[in-house]
């Protein structure tokens, strides 16, 4: 069911983006997405990617053709000029500051660059607080406040009382993840991995939900940023390979296969090592692709209203109604996807960790002392 939903979102995105590839719109107001009152054209695809990619400022709204944005600190280090800290407002609208500017095209498009001695764009060491970084700070703070609030409510309640309201909902969600995912996938020593896996689940879930809110402090495409999903996947990779037992390492470097498949050509060890790399890669791409596709489809459907603006009243009215209805449906669907993607990432991480805790070649011991068969993933 999840795969079908992902497939339909990607197909819908491809169709809409292909249609928009042949359409140019004239700007109705300055800076509305790359245009101005002189008649610059707006590229709908560029509008979509501008909303889902990272930036050095956070655009809030536009009031009477004036943009209201939060300009974030730019922190860059260049070997020839040292450390520089300044506001991103100094490099907005194509401006340059101390030789630094935001590249408009090429491999560094949208990034802070400067020109070297031969006139080529080079990237300094960039430690700036970008929109995604600020969103992570805000969303992590929200998550911390929510759990501290729940913990405080628990301390005030009698020991064996049944929690209700928001604390009860959080407890139900925590117990569902721990009992249905972590305990069943890892086995007897699941408790040592619960803090990480629960943190990963709620971090992804809260960031997914905040990304669906169309106004500040929501709207940032955090889990649709491949750098964020890569870091989460690398954390899982460390948990797998650092805390994996001897049986797991033996399965990688000296698997139970005929000797000719290991010596002199280490065929099976190479395949096993490829599996070690492919697991975090799968976690990275799955989360990144699903969240980005969902955001892009909703934005593409919104752009349909403006694409059909000059195709007549009947066409524009019909497409507007269609766009609004489908956008509302996709928004509700994305709420479900926000939970599903957090669930899937946590489940796969727990399964991979469980495979690194095998007690023998045929199964693993669970927390109730029994041995369950484990399928190779």
VEXMIDREN-145943 format. One line per field, with one value per residue: residue number from 1; residue in one letter; chain; x, y, z of N, C-alpha, C in turn. Coordinates in steps of 0.001 Angstrom, whole numbers. Layout:
residues N
seq NUM_...
type a_...
mol A_...
n_x X_...
n_y Y_...
n_z Z_...
ca_x X_...
ca_y Y_...
ca_z Z_...
c_x X_...
c_y Y_...
c_z Z_...
***
This chain:
residues 377
seq 1_2_3_4_5_6_7_8_9_10_11_12_13_14_15_16_17_18_19_20_21_22_23_24_25_26_27_28_29_30_31_32_33_34_35_36_37_38_39_40_41_42_43_44_45_46_47_48_49_50_51_52_53_54_55_56_57_58_59_60_61_62_63_64_65_66_67_68_69_70_71_72_73_74_75_76_77_78_79_80_81_82_83_84_85_86_87_88_89_90_91_92_93_94_95_96_97_98_99_100_101_102_103_104_105_106_107_108_109_110_111_112_113_114_115_116_117_118_119_120_121_122_123_124_125_126_127_128_129_130_131_132_133_134_135_136_137_138_139_140_141_142_143_144_145_146_147_148_149_150_151_152_153_154_155_156_157_158_159_160_161_162_163_164_165_166_167_168_169_170_171_172_173_174_175_176_177_178_179_180_181_182_183_184_185_186_187_188_189_190_191_192_193_194_195_196_197_198_199_200_201_202_203_204_205_206_207_208_209_210_211_212_213_214_215_216_217_218_219_220_221_222_223_224_225_226_227_228_229_230_231_232_233_234_235_236_237_238_239_240_241_242_243_244_245_246_247_248_249_250_251_252_253_254_255_256_257_258_259_260_261_262_263_264_265_266_267_268_269_270_271_272_273_274_275_276_277_278_279_280_281_282_283_284_285_286_287_288_289_290_291_292_293_294_295_296_297_298_299_300_301_302_303_304_305_306_307_308_309_310_311_312_313_314_315_316_317_318_319_320_321_322_323_324_325_326_327_328_329_330_331_332_333_334_335_336_337_338_339_340_341_342_343_344_345_346_347_348_349_350_351_352_353_354_355_356_357_358_359_360_361_362_363_364_365_366_367_368_369_370_371_372_373_374_375_376_377
type x_x_x_x_x_x_x_x_x_x_x_x_x_x_x_x_x_x_x_x_x_x_x_x_x_x_x_x_x_x_x_x_x_x_x_x_x_x_x_x_x_x_x_x_x_x_x_x_x_x_x_x_x_x_x_x_x_x_x_x_x_x_x_x_x_x_x_x_x_x_x_x_x_x_x_x_x_x_x_x_x_x_x_x_x_x_x_x_x_x_x_x_x_x_x_x_x_x_x_x_x_x_x_x_x_x_x_x_x_x_x_x_x_x_x_x_x_x_x_x_x_x_x_x_x_x_x_x_x_x_x_x_x_x_x_x_x_x_x_x_x_x_x_x_x_x_x_x_x_x_x_x_x_x_x_x_x_x_x_x_x_x_x_x_x_x_x_x_x_x_x_x_x_x_x_x_x_x_x_x_x_x_x_x_x_x_x_x_x_x_x_x_x_x_x_x_x_x_x_x_x_x_x_x_x_x_x_x_x_x_x_x_x_x_x_x_x_x_x_x_x_x_x_x_x_x_x_x_x_x_x_x_x_x_x_x_x_x_x_x_x_x_x_x_x_x_x_x_x_x_x_x_x_x_x_x_x_x_x_x_x_x_x_x_x_x_x_x_x_x_x_x_x_x_x_x_x_x_x_x_x_x_x_x_x_x_x_x_x_x_x_x_x_x_x_x_x_x_x_x_x_x_x_x_x_x_x_x_x_x_x_x_x_x_x_x_x_x_x_x_x_x_x_x_x_x_x_x_x_x_x_x_x_x_x_x_x_x_x_x_x_x_x_x_x_x_x_x_x_x_x_x_x_x_x_x_x_x_x_x_x_x_x_x_x_x_x_x_x_x_x_x_x_x_x_x_x
mol A_A_A_A_A_A_A_A_A_A_A_A_A_A_A_A_A_A_A_A_A_A_A_A_A_A_A_A_A_A_A_A_A_A_A_A_A_A_A_A_A_A_A_A_A_A_A_A_A_A_A_A_A_A_A_A_A_A_A_A_A_A_A_A_A_A_A_A_A_A_A_A_A_A_A_A_A_A_A_A_A_A_A_A_A_A_A_A_A_A_A_A_A_A_A_A_A_A_A_A_A_A_A_A_A_A_A_A_A_A_A_A_A_A_A_A_A_A_A_A_A_A_A_A_A_A_A_A_A_A_A_A_A_A_A_A_A_A_A_A_A_A_A_A_A_A_A_A_A_A_A_A_A_A_A_A_A_A_A_A_A_A_A_A_A_A_A_A_A_A_A_A_A_A_A_A_A_A_A_A_A_A_A_A_A_A_A_A_A_A_A_A_A_A_A_A_A_A_A_A_A_A_A_A_A_A_A_A_A_A_A_A_A_A_A_A_A_A_A_A_A_A_A_A_A_A_A_A_A_A_A_A_A_A_A_A_A_A_A_A_A_A_A_A_A_A_A_A_A_A_A_A_A_A_A_A_A_A_A_A_A_A_A_A_A_A_A_A_A_A_A_A_A_A_A_A_A_A_A_A_A_A_A_A_A_A_A_A_A_A_A_A_A_A_A_A_A_A_A_A_A_A_A_A_A_A_A_A_A_A_A_A_A_A_A_A_A_A_A_A_A_A_A_A_A_A_A_A_A_A_A_A_A_A_A_A_A_A_A_A_A_A_A_A_A_A_A_A_A_A_A_A_A_A_A_A_A_A_A_A_A_A_A_A_A_A_A_A_A_A_A_A_A_A_A_A_A
n_x 830_1929_3975_2494_1181_3394_4300_2168_2241_4720_4331_2234_3560_5515_3936_2657_4896_6038_4075_4262_6710_6506_5359_5336_4998_3982_5204_3235_3858_6697_9541_8061_8743_10966_10472_9684_8109_8643_8144_9379_9643_8034_9160_7521_8616_10991_9954_8851_11147_12505_11036_11336_14029_17079_17957_19479_18011_14760_11826_8937_6445_4777_4118_2381_4082_6489_8981_8911_11231_13286_16510_19366_22387_25430_28176_31314_34426_37371_40380_42145_41235_40269_38030_34599_31722_28482_25316_22828_21396_23127_23984_21769_19500_21411_23611_27049_29385_32310_33530_32063_29187_25920_25684_24152_23776_24895_27082_27159_24807_22679_24274_26737_29499_32794_35081_38046_41605_41757_39275_37270_34403_34478_33915_33734_34531_31579_29630_27150_24042_21383_18090_17092_18706_17901_15224_15508_16534_14344_12243_13326_13470_10744_9999_11483_10302_7667_8046_9221_7091_5231_6631_6695_3973_3580_5053_3520_1232_-527_1071_68_-1907_-3999_-2929_-4319_-5596_-3228_-693_-1436_-1859_725_2040_752_1670_4432_4604_3539_5488_7709_6890_5799_7684_10500_11060_10201_11809_14492_14992_16189_17977_16815_16340_18592_18771_16460_16278_17636_16192_13537_13918_14735_12377_10413_11696_11738_8979_7858_9224_8300_5543_5684_6692_4481_2969_2004_3103_5409_6533_6646_6772_9348_11435_12616_13088_13079_15478_18443_20834_20116_18642_20692_22480_20884_20658_23347_23744_22198_23706_26102_25155_24549_27013_28953_27982_27347_27491_29941_29106_27747_29831_31356_29640_29955_32763_33695_31747_29413_29951_30958_34524_35865_34487_35416_38196_40747_39700_37843_34842_32218_32621_32984_30475_28914_29983_29140_26431_26445_26911_24752_22487_22266_22129_19698_17925_18400_17623_14956_13434_14065_13161_10379_9293_10093_8823_6122_5868_6522_4493_2180_2849_3081_451_-752_447_-852_-3143_-2216_-967_-3055_-4249_-4430_-5838_-8488_-11700_-13363_-11681_-9725_-11267_-12252_-9821_-8863_-10706_-10309_-7583_-7580_-9228_-7779_-5358_-6054_-6803_-4294_-2831_-3987_-3353_-586_-224_-726_1357_3502_3573_3855_6345_8116_7617_8434_11183_12122_11394_12904_15468_15503_15189_17574_19434_18683_19476_22184_22610_22552_22476_23189_23575_21025_18946_17639_17716_14897_13263_11763_13072_12840_13612_13640_13176_15141_14927_17036_17919
n_y -1208_1219_1456_1681_4127_5876_5526_6589_9267_10089_9672_11489_13863_13878_14121_16632_18324_17954_19099_21741_22386_23538_25943_29395_32032_35401_37738_39020_40705_42362_40305_38028_35411_35297_37128_40497_43745_44568_42610_40136_36579_33890_30806_27911_25470_26310_27778_25755_24225_26184_26404_23911_23462_24218_27395_30644_32366_32903_33092_34797_36163_38226_41598_44098_44091_43948_41962_39945_38641_36376_36956_35045_34166_34148_32082_31667_30270_31128_30083_32081_34507_34167_33865_34723_36402_37311_38920_37275_39025_40706_39422_39047_39273_39109_40565_41282_40567_41246_39768_37454_35709_34533_31809_31644_29669_26498_24021_24900_26222_28356_28366_29777_31331_32243_33980_32557_33030_32621_33198_31309_29811_29020_27052_28169_27025_26295_27134_28093_29199_27919_27839_25211_24331_26117_25355_22730_23268_24676_22751_20620_21813_22153_19446_18699_20334_19324_16676_17112_18362_16246_14456_15898_15983_13289_12940_14268_12773_10083_6919_4543_5480_6028_7731_10550_12486_14551_13517_10803_10116_10406_8444_6145_6182_5937_3420_1843_2053_1017_-1595_-2839_-2456_-2029_-3898_-6358_-6517_-6396_-7895_-9511_-7573_-5122_-2751_-1120_133_1533_4345_5746_4908_5660_8416_8991_8295_10164_12553_12510_12294_14643_16646_16045_16657_19395_20349_20372_22512_25587_28074_30197_28876_26651_24639_24188_22035_19710_16850_16233_16945_15782_15700_15709_13304_11576_11847_10819_8174_7404_7433_5231_3317_3396_2452_-132_-1284_-685_-1707_-4257_-7844_-10582_-12650_-11314_-9853_-11984_-13057_-11161_-10916_-13548_-15487_-18286_-20117_-22030_-22586_-21745_-19489_-17548_-17546_-17760_-15379_-12905_-13143_-13398_-11934_-9350_-8899_-8933_-6702_-4744_-4873_-3770_-1103_-503_-549_1880_3622_2936_3701_6446_7382_6511_7928_10605_10789_10208_12217_14598_14262_14391_17079_18456_17703_18846_21592_21770_21296_23573_25525_25062_26621_29181_28675_28199_30661_32424_31082_31343_31947_29761_27486_28194_28400_25778_24310_25496_24730_21961_21859_22860_20999_18603_19327_19666_17043_15761_16976_15957_13305_13462_13866_11344_10037_11276_10047_7357_7307_7938_5725_3616_4177_3863_1197_-235_473_-739_-3425_-3851_-3422_-5519_-7680_-7450_-8431_-11156_-14456_-16917_-18805_-19355_-18102_-15766_-14850_-13961_-11576_-13166_-15508_-17347_-18630_-17016_-17290_-15471_-13528_-12900_-9666
n_z 0_816_-1067_-3415_-2975_-2902_-5503_-7029_-6223_-7221_-9966_-10436_-9819_-11849_-14166_-13797_-13574_-16078_-17670_-16812_-17745_-20223_-19883_-19277_-17028_-16535_-14169_-11567_-9593_-8123_-7522_-7057_-7400_-8802_-10766_-11958_-12055_-14577_-16318_-16166_-16475_-14749_-13681_-13101_-12217_-11047_-8940_-7359_-6659_-5308_-2988_-1774_-1409_435_2037_2609_4019_5504_4019_4887_4241_1756_1640_174_-2099_-819_525_3393_5393_7293_7900_8010_9867_8086_8007_7088_5997_4443_2927_2018_3037_5593_8458_8167_9242_8729_7945_5975_4439_3166_924_-561_-3374_-5429_-4572_-3582_-1018_544_-1412_-1494_-2706_-3755_-5779_-8965_-10845_-12217_-10651_-8054_-7530_-5730_-3495_-1241_-2672_-3923_-6121_-7436_-8102_-10842_-11739_-11288_-9746_-6346_-3427_-123_3254_4647_7273_7850_9375_8070_6484_6815_8922_10976_11158_12115_14649_15783_15589_17044_19525_20025_20179_22458_24426_24430_25371_27851_29067_29107_30753_33118_33756_34267_36582_38435_38575_40280_41020_39728_38087_35208_32428_30693_27899_26205_27299_27539_24861_23836_25344_24366_21719_22094_23372_21351_19307_20680_21536_19220_17236_18073_20208_19053_16787_17559_19937_22924_24079_23532_24900_25148_22731_22454_23291_21174_18847_19417_19644_17009_15641_16640_16025_13183_12691_13881_12449_9893_10183_10850_8483_6860_7596_6343_7033_8867_12017_10365_7324_6351_4521_5971_6416_3790_2892_1701_3085_5773_6027_5369_7523_9602_8683_8786_11537_12267_10898_12362_14827_14074_13202_15117_17532_16834_17218_17568_15935_13902_12680_11816_9890_7941_7272_7189_6030_6268_3886_956_759_-1560_-2328_-742_-591_-3075_-3967_-2485_-2704_-1440_1051_-67_-1204_1119_2437_672_1233_3796_3198_1554_3168_4871_2692_1471_3522_3536_923_705_2681_1999_-730_-617_1080_-217_-2704_-1947_-981_-3343_-5129_-3980_-4166_-6931_-7760_-6714_-8300_-10679_-10708_-11386_-13759_-15517_-15623_-17770_-19646_-20050_-18456_-17855_-18066_-16154_-13817_-13544_-13261_-10981_-8988_-9182_-8452_-5816_-4432_-4850_-3696_-1001_-417_-849_1167_3516_3036_3195_5908_6918_5582_6825_9325_8507_7173_9257_10850_9118_8736_11373_11822_9852_10688_13222_12463_10999_13036_14711_13124_13394_15866_16061_17440_16468_13396_12545_13817_16242_19661_21483_23702_25368_25633_23592_20274_17236_13724_11347_8540_5784_4854
ca_x 0_2826_4670_1558_987_4599_4342_1195_2707_5814_3748_1510_4565_6151_2980_2471_6140_6199_3164_4753_7944_6214_4555_5983_4020_4521_5064_2227_4434_8136_10099_7113_9310_12003_10099_9462_7034_9041_7647_10156_8807_8147_9262_6881_9527_11920_9205_8749_12448_12872_10347_11719_15461_17579_18221_20188_17017_13449_10801_7710_5304_4985_3102_2474_5260_7682_9210_9217_12072_14241_17851_20125_23827_26327_29465_32149_35879_38123_41814_42899_40754_39923_36645_33678_30376_27664_23916_22557_20805_24184_24179_20464_19258_22605_24671_28297_29916_33664_33839_31143_27864_25179_25756_22837_23690_26042_27124_27008_23615_22025_25246_27706_30749_33613_35919_39466_42507_41520_37895_36357_33654_34937_33120_34441_33968_30301_29015_26051_22737_20454_16675_16936_19341_17023_14033_15886_16623_12989_11473_13911_13041_9336_9982_11985_9280_6540_8376_9390_5738_4653_7349_6253_2625_3693_5565_2443_161_-283_1946_-629_-3043_-3992_-2850_-5290_-5265_-1996_263_-1891_-1620_2163_2374_261_2552_5724_4458_3328_6786_8613_6419_5538_8838_11837_11170_10054_12850_15841_15080_16346_18657_16213_16256_19752_18586_15184_16404_17963_15132_12396_14292_14682_10975_9721_12355_11227_7534_7585_9703_7364_4321_5987_6883_3178_2377_2457_3582_6476_7833_6523_7021_10705_11511_13757_13328_13241_16845_19195_21885_19506_18346_21971_22996_20069_21037_24686_23576_21775_24845_27012_24538_24629_28365_29744_27457_27086_28266_30935_28409_27469_31087_31736_28796_30455_34137_33939_30409_29346_29785_32127_35788_36272_33807_36085_39624_41559_38909_36854_33592_31127_32879_32736_29019_28425_30366_28230_25180_26633_26781_23446_21426_22030_21739_18259_17241_18546_16852_13525_12840_14242_12342_8948_8906_10263_7766_4862_5902_6548_3180_1261_3232_2754_-1001_-1040_885_-1809_-4074_-1603_-658_-4276_-4864_-4673_-6456_-9925_-12355_-13881_-10543_-9082_-12165_-12258_-8539_-8726_-11479_-9589_-6332_-7866_-9716_-6697_-4345_-6548_-6671_-2877_-2372_-4394_-2559_775_-220_-551_2703_4444_3682_4329_7776_8807_7454_9251_12605_12396_11264_14060_16638_15417_15448_19003_20132_18401_20304_23568_22657_22247_23197_23708_23289_19660_17919_18049_16970_14025_13242_11087_13916_12630_14421_12820_13941_15345_15154_18107_17415
ca_y 0_2366_1567_2191_5547_6576_5483_7522_10634_10373_9778_12766_14924_13881_14639_18071_19014_17926_20105_23071_22649_24277_27111_30517_32998_36716_38093_40034_41614_42190_39290_37013_34091_35461_38118_41853_44432_44809_41542_38898_35395_32989_29396_27164_24474_27011_28126_24539_23876_27241_26147_22650_23395_25028_28799_31398_33184_32254_34006_34672_36563_39434_42609_45227_43892_43943_40653_39863_37460_36290_36775_34208_34451_33420_31825_31013_30389_31030_29983_33287_35703_33849_33660_35838_36239_38451_38597_36865_40145_41357_38718_38858_39976_39117_41425_40659_41121_40760_38797_36311_35900_33291_31409_31519_28516_25603_23012_25541_27080_28549_28270_30861_31075_33397_33715_32389_33868_32435_33538_30180_29784_28027_27035_28233_26186_26955_26714_29036_28762_28019_27614_23844_24271_26808_24519_21621_23814_24976_21515_19861_22498_21783_18065_18683_20934_18393_15523_17598_18588_14933_13911_16644_15526_11949_13053_14760_11788_8907_5936_3575_6110_5960_9093_10904_13655_14524_12522_9461_9892_10211_7122_5142_6181_5400_1983_1199_1949_138_-2986_-3395_-2331_-2193_-5157_-7510_-6563_-6514_-9034_-9430_-6357_-4005_-1530_-256_863_2258_5814_6253_4633_6517_9787_9081_8263_11422_13618_12461_12530_16056_17438_15824_17415_20827_20681_20519_23796_26487_29376_30124_28235_25435_24766_23820_20661_19171_15448_16155_17355_14530_15755_15334_11869_10862_11827_9854_6830_7111_7099_3825_2511_3295_1560_-1503_-1817_-518_-2558_-5600_-8850_-11340_-13429_-10389_-9588_-13222_-13167_-10219_-11161_-14963_-16101_-19751_-20508_-22801_-21868_-21122_-18198_-16603_-17582_-16542_-14191_-12716_-12769_-13198_-10778_-8099_-8752_-8578_-5312_-3921_-4815_-2831_252_-312_-349_3316_4269_2716_4548_7846_7697_6264_9055_11821_10786_10256_13526_15606_14073_14891_18548_18944_17491_19868_22869_21720_21462_24989_26288_24887_27754_30312_28250_28305_31977_33112_30138_31570_31853_28405_26609_28569_28049_24330_23853_25992_23815_20684_22012_23026_19722_17622_19783_19334_15586_15432_17449_14939_12104_13691_13667_9902_9706_11749_8970_6121_7396_7812_4319_2757_4403_3236_-252_-750_625_-1773_-4721_-3934_-3591_-6876_-8598_-7360_-9011_-12577_-15351_-18032_-18660_-19738_-17293_-14881_-15039_-12838_-11212_-14190_-16698_-18207_-18314_-16733_-17231_-14137_-13537_-12017_-8483
ca_z 0_880_-2328_-4408_-2718_-3328_-6959_-7580_-5983_-8144_-11308_-10502_-9876_-13172_-15145_-13600_-13887_-17534_-18226_-16485_-18466_-21439_-19537_-18608_-16547_-16246_-12763_-11279_-8613_-8062_-6647_-6699_-7579_-9777_-11728_-11479_-12755_-15957_-17161_-16086_-16448_-13613_-14024_-12009_-11667_-10166_-7724_-6545_-6091_-4361_-1731_-1132_-1145_1540_1704_3651_4708_5613_3534_5678_3424_958_1943_-746_-2932_12_1108_4817_5530_8394_7351_8929_9852_7185_8655_6080_6178_3200_3237_1691_3748_6965_8893_7931_9797_8335_7682_4596_3702_2401_-351_-1182_-4641_-6273_-4042_-3151_230_779_-2448_-1424_-3288_-3955_-7183_-9577_-11729_-12156_-9606_-6750_-7576_-4443_-2418_-1098_-3382_-4273_-7276_-7151_-8886_-12280_-12048_-11112_-8492_-5375_-2197_1157_4303_4945_8532_8032_9887_6954_6802_7323_10246_11918_11337_12989_16012_16252_15741_18146_20750_20218_20638_23834_25298_24527_26214_29223_29575_29413_31914_34308_34077_34840_37951_39291_38653_41128_40380_38879_37413_33746_31895_29668_27097_25416_27819_27194_23434_23661_25889_23424_20565_22527_23605_20056_18633_21430_21570_17895_16338_18655_20939_18160_15768_18119_20840_24364_24537_22801_25717_24937_21475_22476_23271_19832_17870_19744_19273_15546_15218_16929_15263_11810_12694_14166_11315_8788_10443_10760_7079_6204_7993_5270_7511_9858_11799_9574_5899_5945_4007_6722_6085_2354_2608_1702_4105_7051_6000_5359_8900_10343_8238_9303_12957_12281_10461_13503_15812_13557_13040_16339_18596_16348_17944_16803_14902_12800_11969_11131_8700_6932_6833_6975_6043_6205_2490_521_886_-2819_-2452_159_-838_-2895_-4305_-1404_-3360_-481_1919_-800_-1305_2457_2693_-125_1992_4899_2645_920_4168_5115_1438_1312_4500_3108_-285_925_3412_1200_-1945_-308_1621_-1268_-3705_-1404_-999_-4718_-5751_-3460_-4765_-8361_-7894_-6464_-9469_-11777_-10689_-12080_-15129_-16338_-15411_-19040_-20583_-20047_-17155_-17637_-17803_-14898_-12715_-13400_-12748_-9610_-8143_-9189_-7716_-4387_-3893_-4835_-2732_338_-280_-714_2478_4489_2763_3678_7361_7086_5124_7851_10323_7881_6901_10544_11249_8261_9053_12667_11680_9126_11558_14247_11821_10705_14316_15151_12353_13883_17217_15936_18346_15675_11968_12188_14445_17305_20887_21793_25111_26171_25688_22441_19107_16067_12482_10816_7113_5340_4146
c_x 864_3539_3768_1338_2175_4660_3387_1623_3793_5297_3020_2477_5184_5228_2837_3724_6393_5306_3687_6024_7735_5480_5425_4906_4699_4225_4023_2725_5920_8523_9163_7597_10371_11674_10029_8412_7370_8640_8495_9214_9076_8186_8659_7791_10515_11241_9127_10072_12926_12231_10854_13216_15838_17856_18918_19279_15685_12397_9490_6484_5696_3819_3340_3799_6575_7811_9563_9965_12905_15607_18734_21619_24592_27687_30308_33616_36549_39617_42584_42453_40263_38427_35812_32312_29578_26245_23725_21889_21842_24433_22848_20388_20529_23725_25902_28796_31250_34047_32917_29805_27208_25157_24360_22668_24933_25972_26911_25784_22942_22964_26168_29002_31557_34496_37368_40303_42273_40063_36907_35659_34172_34091_34016_33878_32734_29678_27802_24831_21723_19017_16453_17534_18474_15773_14331_15958_15226_12214_12012_13533_11588_9235_10434_10947_8112_6854_8662_8038_5085_5318_6912_4861_2660_4166_4460_1319_496_397_1211_-1849_-2873_-3954_-3897_-4825_-3985_-954_-139_-1654_-142_2585_1932_1184_3911_5648_4252_4652_7685_8182_6318_6743_10130_11992_11135_11202_14235_15970_15406_17014_18139_16298_17426_19625_17309_15352_16708_16790_13889_12684_14223_13240_10303_10377_11815_9753_7207_8062_8811_6093_4561_6186_5589_2487_2887_2980_4616_5904_7763_6902_8410_10751_12692_14066_13317_14597_17741_20335_21345_19233_19627_22549_22205_20453_22422_24654_23129_22924_25857_26457_24638_26046_29245_29301_27064_27990_29220_30287_28107_28731_31586_30927_29284_31802_34445_32614_30488_28969_30994_33395_36179_35585_34414_37571_39856_40808_37814_35496_32488_31403_32635_31236_28426_28775_29506_26880_25267_26438_25373_22333_21219_21647_20237_17459_17263_17595_15358_12852_12908_13265_10859_8508_9021_9170_6436_4789_5791_5196_2186_1568_2888_1262_-1414_-669_-69_-2802_-3514_-1232_-1857_-4940_-5228_-5263_-7971_-10539_-12799_-12744_-9916_-9948_-12167_-10970_-8297_-9465_-10769_-8333_-6576_-8305_-8577_-5596_-4763_-6426_-5216_-2333_-2756_-3609_-1144_869_-34_860_3751_4651_4297_5835_8606_8763_8387_10738_12974_12353_12479_15332_16648_15701_16933_19821_19913_19235_21765_23730_22334_23097_23774_23294_21819_18599_18496_17173_16162_13997_12506_11839_13761_13499_13514_13696_14023_15650_16267_17504_18539
c_y 1257_2576_2118_3676_6360_6634_6494_8973_11010_10522_11114_13933_15023_14481_16150_18847_19037_18965_21511_23412_23479_25599_28156_31513_34338_37079_39179_41041_41362_41089_38173_35621_34144_36527_39496_42491_44710_43681_40301_37718_34563_31558_28590_26115_25116_27421_26924_24218_24940_26996_24894_22566_24335_26455_29466_32379_32438_33280_33749_34967_37771_40374_43815_45217_43982_42588_40773_38551_37538_36000_36124_34510_33548_33300_31029_31243_30160_30985_31267_34531_35432_33684_34908_35468_37492_37976_38220_37968_40843_40681_38406_39675_40104_40000_40607_41354_40441_39658_37592_36684_34534_32969_31179_30307_27650_24656_23597_26455_27135_28508_29496_30457_32375_33002_33553_33239_33753_32674_32411_30263_28668_28171_27198_27189_26895_26353_27578_28375_28977_27777_26229_23723_24947_25984_23332_22086_24053_23694_20639_20482_22174_20362_17961_19234_19973_17240_15933_17867_17265_14334_14608_16219_14145_12012_13491_13755_10709_7799_5047_4176_6025_7384_9326_12101_13480_13549_11085_9131_9643_8842_6010_5035_5575_3883_1226_1007_949_-1326_-3599_-3351_-2760_-3552_-6363_-7639_-6852_-7700_-8655_-8140_-5111_-2691_-588_568_1710_3777_6374_6086_5478_7973_9972_9121_9617_12602_13663_12825_14009_16931_17254_16645_18915_21255_20878_21832_24872_27841_29154_29795_26914_25680_24394_22339_19935_17741_15195_16678_16135_14527_15312_13838_11039_10768_10835_8421_6443_6796_5642_2906_2337_2344_99_-2052_-1649_-1502_-3954_-6622_-9598_-12139_-12566_-10115_-10821_-13387_-12251_-10671_-12641_-15717_-17617_-20194_-21354_-21950_-21154_-19781_-17137_-16479_-18281_-15252_-14011_-12260_-12467_-12080_-9441_-7843_-8334_-7136_-4350_-3791_-3858_-1399_509_-60_1127_4077_4138_3584_6008_8180_7526_7466_10333_11878_10923_11622_14613_15487_14623_16405_19078_18796_18554_21227_22904_21906_22906_25841_26151_26044_28904_29958_28454_29675_32665_32193_30280_31309_30432_27451_26903_28198_26544_23809_24333_25080_22470_20763_22092_21700_18714_18018_19468_17835_15180_15872_16460_13643_12252_13593_12188_9475_10154_10689_7710_6167_7331_6370_3414_2932_3716_1720_-848_-635_-467_-3159_-4893_-4119_-5004_-7908_-8561_-7960_-10501_-13405_-16555_-17830_-18808_-18862_-16405_-15109_-13793_-12613_-12239_-15524_-17625_-17754_-18156_-16763_-15804_-14251_-12561_-10882_-7913
c_z 0_-446_-3415_-4227_-3178_-4840_-7567_-7372_-6972_-9570_-11460_-10595_-11261_-14226_-15029_-13971_-15394_-18197_-17987_-17235_-19719_-21163_-18865_-18233_-16323_-14804_-12614_-10266_-8538_-7109_-6315_-6882_-8631_-10800_-11147_-12357_-14203_-16877_-17154_-15931_-15208_-14121_-12879_-11386_-10705_-8864_-6797_-5871_-5107_-3002_-1028_-838_-1_1072_2882_4371_4701_5209_4281_4820_2597_1210_1049_-1502_-2156_687_2587_5033_6795_7780_8411_8830_8882_7873_7665_6411_4840_3528_2987_2454_5164_7207_8669_8510_9451_8062_6220_3777_2825_1058_-1025_-2466_-5484_-5775_-3656_-1895_517_-214_-2473_-2059_-3454_-5440_-7747_-10464_-11565_-10970_-8207_-6685_-6208_-3253_-2403_-1787_-3448_-5444_-6850_-8103_-10384_-12666_-11941_-9766_-7591_-4114_-985_2120_4850_6195_8860_8669_8776_7430_7392_8716_11301_12192_12245_14435_16578_16534_16864_19486_21067_20761_22093_24813_25493_25476_27648_29863_29974_30651_33200_34730_34728_36291_38917_39465_39679_40327_39377_38168_35898_33198_30822_28880_26301_25968_27483_25739_23156_24180_24937_22220_20921_22707_22291_19327_19354_21370_20182_16965_17024_19315_20002_17172_16343_19055_22264_24842_23811_23556_25473_23669_21462_22478_21893_18872_18150_19393_17767_15056_15433_16225_13836_11766_12902_13012_10097_8963_10316_9306_6319_6562_7034_5735_8605_11240_11048_8128_5437_5584_4656_6301_4578_1915_2758_2715_5462_7083_5982_6768_9752_9974_8740_10796_13109_11889_11590_14557_15373_13668_14269_17409_18106_17032_17007_15676_13686_11989_11222_9850_7578_6371_6580_7022_5871_4793_2089_474_-400_-3072_-1542_-121_-2186_-3224_-3258_-1943_-2352_518_1232_-916_38_2808_1882_574_3166_4419_2128_1938_4496_3860_1207_2275_4063_1972_-50_1596_2592_30_-1635_197_562_-2326_-3214_-1423_-2426_-5400_-5276_-4073_-6252_-8605_-7645_-7669_-10651_-11855_-11516_-13516_-16040_-16241_-16721_-20098_-20618_-18692_-16860_-17280_-16449_-13702_-12465_-12799_-11320_-8645_-8029_-8327_-6215_-3770_-3781_-3852_-1300_587_-68_640_3577_4294_3299_5197_7670_6690_6138_8919_9705_7649_8181_11021_10444_8564_10361_12559_10966_9959_12619_13665_11527_11984_14839_14421_12799_15273_17184_16885_17628_14235_11640_12831_15498_18509_21191_23285_25965_26160_24510_21267_17901_14828_11977_9340_6773_4528_3271
***
